[in-house]
Amino acid sequence: MKVKKADEYQSWFIEEGKEALLIDPWFDSSLVEGRGWFLQRKKEKKSFLTEDEISQVKNIVITAPFEDHLHFNTLKKFSSANIWCSSSVRSILLKKKFKNKIFELSSSNSIGNLEVRVYPAGFPYNSTAYCLHILNDKGFAVFHEGHVVNKKVIQNNDIKADIAILTAEEVKFFGLLTLSMNLKNAMIACDLLDAKKLFITGSNPSKNTGFVNYFLKLNKLDNDLIDDKIEIFYEAGSSFSS
C-alpha cells in the first residue's frame, strides 16, 4: 500500500496494486468559486499527484458534506470514478447531477483492492462525518480522521493501524469547541492505534480565510511534542509505501 498526501491541505491518495482511491480531494487553485466570503483557501499547486497516479484513481471517498471535503470541481475531473459517501452527500451529488456511480458507505465496504471500515467521526462531527479504517489483504492498515478522534471508537472496536492520518494543529470555535486536534491528542490517538507513522491532515489552518476565521482560535503544530517513536509526515507530497 502507498499513502500520499496529495495536496497541501487534506487530500489523500491511497494506492493498492494497480488501483488507487482518493479521500476528500481538492485539486484546484481555490477552495470556493468567487470570493468565498465565509470560507476560502488558495494554493499555487493544485495537487502533488503524477499523471500516472491520477490515472489509477478508480474510487473516491468523501468523509464529510463540507466544502473542504466535498469539492465539486475536483469531482468533475474524475467523471469515471466511483464515489463513496454518506446518504446526505449522495443526495447533494444527485441534485448537482453528477453521473458517477455513487455508493452509500456501510460499516464495511470492499472498495477496489481495499477493505474500508467506516465509523462515526468524533464530536462535534459525529452525526455528519466519518472516520475510516482502510486495510489491504496483508493486514496493513490506515486510520483516517479528518477532525477529532473519538477514542472510544478506537478502543471499543479494537482498531489498530500502521499509519494514522490525523489533525494536529488545533482549531477551536470561540476558543471552546474543538474542531481539529493538537499534536498531543494526535499522539495519544497514535498510541491507541499502535501507529508508528503519523500523516498530518488539515494542515496549516491559518491559510484558510473568510468570515468564519473571526470565530476560530488557531494553533500551529507544537514541535516540542514530537516523539522520536512516531515518524511524522507533514509536507505536501509526502508518501510512504509498505
Disulfide bonds with the S-S distance in Angstrom:
none
